[in-house]
Each structure stands twice: as C-alpha cells, then as structure tokens.
Amino acid sequence: MTVWAARDYARAVTGGTGAVKCGGNDGGTLLAMMQSTRQGCDQVVWLDAAERRWVEEMGTSNLFFVYGSRLLTPCLTGTLLPGITRASLLELAGDLGYEAEEAPISVEQWRTDAGAGRLTEVFSCGTSSMVTPVGRVKTAEDEWVIGDGRPGKVTMRLREEFMGIQSGERPDPYGWMHKVI
C-alpha cells in the first residue's frame, strides 16, 4: 500500500475525541482522503495536530514500524485510537520473540531510517484492515520506499499468526476468541 502523510489536515487534537470511536472524527478526514487519492495513495497517515511532525495513525488503523526484530508503534497520546488489534499485536509480537514498544516516531525519522535501511518494514493494523503492509510513503515534499516495497517477513509472520488465531486454525492462548452460539 502507498500512503500519504497529511500535513494540511489533522484528524484529532489534544483534549478532543481522537481516542474513541466517534462519528464526529470521520467528517474531518474527507478532505485529506481526497488529497491522498489525488496523490495516487491508498490511505492517509495522520500526524499530530500541534507540530504536524509526529506520526499518529492511519485512516482506520494503527501503524507499526519494524527495525529488524524490533517493533515500534506510536504512543497513545489521547489523539489516536487504542486499537484492539494494536494491543493484540503488541502481545503476540513479544511471544513470537520480537521486541515491541510504544515510542514516538517523526516523519523525518521514518524517511531517514527507511533510506538508511534501518527501518525494514511498516504495516497498519485494525479490525477492518487486519495487518496490511505499507510499501511507499508520499508527502508534499518527497516520497520513499520501505525496504524493497514488498511485504516483509515480520509483517507477514504477525499477519499469519494473528489471522490463524482469528480463524481458529491456530491455538488461542490469549482467550481472544469466544464461541457465539
């Protein structure tokens, strides 16, 4: 997927409703989504409203950045959703031997680390998007590729394990799944 880092618009501000599912959060996203589409992108990456520098989340999902076997996801600041899939992947990643942490990441760090090869993969996660690889990023100033632009090993392993638990093909040691009769 190719994503657009929106600097002209913000999805949520400190003290608002960004950390909850709220219909009011969606209306303000339409202009940025239109901008994203005009740029040939699949989705918008939201930055913080104050500085337009810090990565928060994607349109309908959270983001993870992969540095080898270390996963980083933006901190819950009150302006992004504390996604259930995000929390599940943080737990699952540790059990699969990956170091997973919450930490801020700037657009500049994203670009620099991808260019230097330190950042090897990026993926989004959410109820509707599951685990979706991000291969390219565009901003008004430039664009860059993550790794070789294709889904990475860590992303695909997490996706396979997570979806295996969801589908019942793999054991659920977490108690995430409940039979509904």
C-alpha positions as CSV (number, residue, x, y, z in Angstrom):
1,M,0.0,0.0,0.0
2,T,1.1,3.6,-0.7
3,V,0.3,6.2,2.0
4,W,0.0,9.9,2.1
5,A,1.4,11.7,5.2
6,A,-1.1,14.6,5.6
7,R,0.4,17.8,6.8
8,D,-2.5,20.1,5.8
9,Y,-5.1,18.4,7.9
10,A,-5.3,16.8,11.4
11,R,-7.7,14.0,12.5
12,A,-7.7,14.8,16.2
13,V,-6.4,17.3,18.7
14,T,-5.3,17.0,22.3
15,G,-8.4,17.2,24.6
16,G,-10.7,16.0,21.8
17,T,-12.3,12.7,20.9
18,G,-9.4,11.2,18.9
19,A,-9.0,8.2,21.3
20,V,-12.6,7.0,20.9
21,K,-14.8,5.7,18.1
22,C,-16.9,8.8,17.3
23,G,-18.7,9.8,14.1
24,G,-17.5,13.3,14.5
25,N,-13.9,12.1,14.0
26,D,-14.7,10.9,10.5
27,G,-16.2,14.0,8.8
28,G,-12.9,16.0,9.1
29,T,-11.0,13.2,7.3
30,L,-12.7,13.5,4.0
31,L,-10.6,16.3,2.5
32,A,-7.3,14.6,3.4
33,M,-8.6,11.3,1.9
34,M,-9.5,13.2,-1.3
35,Q,-6.0,14.7,-1.3
36,S,-4.5,11.3,-0.7
37,T,-6.4,9.8,-3.7
38,R,-5.3,12.7,-5.9
39,Q,-1.7,11.8,-5.0
40,G,-2.2,8.2,-6.0
41,C,-2.2,6.9,-2.4
42,D,-4.4,4.2,-0.8
43,Q,-4.6,5.8,2.7
44,V,-3.8,8.8,4.8
45,V,-1.3,8.8,7.7
46,W,-2.3,11.3,10.3
47,L,0.3,13.4,12.1
48,D,0.0,15.3,15.3
49,A,-2.1,18.4,15.2
50,A,0.3,20.7,17.0
51,E,3.6,20.2,15.0
52,R,2.4,18.1,12.1
53,R,5.6,16.2,12.7
54,W,4.8,13.1,14.8
55,V,3.2,10.0,13.2
56,E,-0.1,9.1,15.0
57,E,-2.2,6.6,13.0
58,M,-3.6,5.8,9.6
59,G,-7.1,6.4,8.3
60,T,-8.8,3.5,10.0
61,S,-5.9,1.7,11.7
62,N,-2.8,1.9,13.8
63,L,0.8,1.8,12.5
64,F,3.8,-0.4,13.3
65,F,7.4,0.3,12.3
66,V,9.8,-2.7,12.1
67,Y,13.5,-2.3,12.8
68,G,14.8,-5.8,12.2
69,S,13.2,-7.7,15.0
70,R,12.1,-4.6,17.0
71,L,8.6,-3.2,16.5
72,L,7.7,0.3,17.3
73,T,4.2,1.8,17.4
74,P,3.3,5.4,18.3
75,C,2.4,6.1,21.9
76,L,-1.2,6.5,22.9
77,T,-1.4,10.3,23.4
78,G,-5.2,10.7,23.6
79,T,-5.4,11.6,19.9
80,L,-5.2,8.2,18.4
81,L,-7.3,5.1,18.9
82,P,-6.1,2.5,21.3
83,G,-6.9,-0.3,18.8
84,I,-7.7,-3.8,20.0
85,T,-5.7,-5.2,17.0
86,R,-2.8,-3.0,18.0
87,A,-2.9,-4.3,21.6
88,S,-3.2,-7.9,20.4
89,L,-0.2,-7.5,18.1
90,L,1.9,-5.9,20.8
91,E,1.2,-9.0,23.0
92,L,1.7,-11.5,20.1
93,A,4.9,-9.9,18.9
94,G,6.6,-10.4,22.3
95,D,5.5,-14.1,22.3
96,L,7.0,-14.5,18.8
97,G,10.4,-13.2,20.0
98,Y,10.1,-9.6,18.8
99,E,10.8,-6.7,21.0
100,A,7.7,-4.4,20.8
101,E,7.4,-1.0,22.3
102,E,5.5,2.3,22.1
103,A,7.6,5.3,21.2
104,P,7.2,8.5,19.1
105,I,8.3,8.5,15.5
106,S,8.6,11.6,13.3
107,V,8.0,11.7,9.6
108,E,11.7,12.8,9.3
109,Q,12.9,9.7,11.2
110,W,10.6,7.5,9.1
111,R,12.2,8.8,5.9
112,T,15.8,8.8,7.2
113,D,15.6,5.3,8.7
114,A,13.9,3.9,5.6
115,G,16.6,5.4,3.4
116,A,19.4,4.1,5.6
117,G,17.9,0.6,5.7
118,R,17.4,0.6,9.5
119,L,13.6,0.7,9.1
120,T,12.9,-2.6,7.3
121,E,9.0,-2.8,7.3
122,V,5.9,-0.8,8.1
123,F,2.4,-2.1,8.5
124,S,-1.0,-0.9,9.6
125,C,-3.4,-2.9,11.7
126,G,-7.1,-2.6,12.6
127,T,-10.3,-4.5,12.7
128,S,-11.1,-3.9,9.1
129,S,-7.6,-3.8,7.7
130,M,-6.1,-6.6,9.7
131,V,-2.3,-6.5,9.1
132,T,-1.6,-4.6,5.9
133,P,2.0,-3.9,4.6
134,V,3.0,-0.3,3.7
135,G,5.5,-0.2,0.9
136,R,5.7,3.5,-0.1
137,V,5.2,6.9,1.6
138,K,4.4,10.2,-0.1
139,T,4.5,13.7,1.3
140,A,4.1,17.1,-0.4
141,E,7.9,17.3,-0.4
142,D,9.0,13.8,-1.5
143,E,8.4,10.1,-1.3
144,W,10.3,7.0,-0.2
145,V,10.1,3.2,-0.3
146,I,10.1,0.9,2.8
147,G,12.6,-1.9,2.3
148,D,12.1,-3.2,-1.2
149,G,8.5,-2.0,-1.3
150,R,7.1,-5.5,-0.7
151,P,5.6,-7.1,2.4
152,G,8.3,-8.1,4.9
153,K,8.9,-11.3,6.8
154,V,8.0,-9.8,10.2
155,T,4.7,-8.3,8.9
156,M,3.7,-11.5,7.2
157,R,4.6,-13.7,10.2
158,L,2.5,-11.5,12.5
159,R,-0.4,-11.4,10.0
160,E,-0.3,-15.2,9.6
161,E,-0.2,-15.9,13.3
162,F,-2.9,-13.3,14.1
163,M,-5.3,-14.4,11.4
164,G,-4.6,-18.0,12.3
165,I,-5.9,-17.4,15.8
166,Q,-8.9,-15.4,14.5
167,S,-9.9,-18.2,12.1
168,G,-9.4,-21.0,14.6
169,E,-6.6,-22.6,12.6
170,R,-4.1,-21.9,15.4
171,P,-4.5,-22.2,19.1
172,D,-5.7,-19.1,21.0
173,P,-3.5,-19.0,24.2
174,Y,-4.8,-15.4,24.9
175,G,-8.5,-16.1,25.2
176,W,-9.3,-13.6,22.4
177,M,-11.8,-15.8,20.7
178,H,-15.2,-16.6,22.1
179,K,-17.7,-19.0,20.6
180,V,-21.1,-17.4,20.0
181,I,-24.0,-19.7,19.9
